[in-house]
C-alpha cells in the first residue's frame, strides 16, 4: 500500500511539473503583486486515478516559488473500476 501511495504522489508531482501545475490558483490573476509576495496559496488540484484519496501532499510551483502542503478531498476515499478525476483543495505554503 505504501508503494502505491508513493508512486501516486511521485506521479502527481511529475504530472504537475510537466504541465506547469495542474491546479487552479484561486484569485491569482487579480493581484499578481500580492500573490508573488504571498506565503500561502489556496489551490484546487485535479487528480485522475482509480483510487480516490482523502488527502494528498503536493508540491505546487507558481510565480517562481515552490509551495508545499496537504490538499483534501471532500468525498469519501473509494476505489473505482476505471479512472475518475477528483478535486482536492487546500492551502499550500512556501
N, C-alpha and C positions, 0 to 999 in steps of 0.2 A: 504494500500500500504506500509506503514511504517513497519507493522508487517511482510510482505512478505520479504522486504529487510533485516530486522534484522535477520529473520530466515535463509535467504540465506547466509548472512555474517557469522552467527554462524556455519552453515553447512560447509561453505568454510574453516573456521579456523579449525574446528574439523576434516574435511577431510584432510587438510594439516598436522595436527599434527599426525593423525593416520598413515598416510603413510610416515611420516618423511619429509614432504614438498612435495607438488605436483608440484612445479615449477622446472624449469631448470635454473640453475645459469650459465650465460654466462662467460666463461673464468676462472671459479673457479678451474678447475682441473690443469691448467697450473702453477699457482702461489698461492699455498695454504698459504704460509707465508704472502704474500701481502693481500690475501683475509681475513685472520684471523685478520689483523690489519685494514681492510677497514671499513669505517664508512657508506658506502653505497654499494649496490649491484644492478645490472641491472638484473631483473628476468623476466621470461616468465611463467605465470601461466595458466594451462589448467583448465577450469571450465565447467562442464556439467550441463545443465539446460534447461527448456523450455523457460526461459526468457534470453535474451541477453542484458546485461547491457552495458552502455557506459564506466563505470569505476567501480572498486571495491577497497575498503580499505582492505588491507590484513596484516596479521602478518606472518612473514616468519622466520623460525629458521634455522641457518646454522653456523657451526664452534663454537657452544656453545653460540652464540649471538642471540638476538631477533631483527629482523628488521621489521619496520612498514612503510607503505606508500600506496599510491594510484597507482594502475596499470590501464592502459587504453586499451580499445578495439578499433581497427581501423575501425570496421564496425559500421553501424547504429544500435541502440538498436531495437530489434524486439522481438516478441513472436512467438513460434513455436507450432505445434500440438504434437510434440514429442521432446524428449531430444536431444540436439545438443551440441557438445563440441566447445567452443570458447576459444581463446587465448588472454590473457591480458598481456601487457608488460609495464614495467616502473621501476623507481628507488625506492628502499626501503632503509630506513635509520635506524641506531640504536641509 
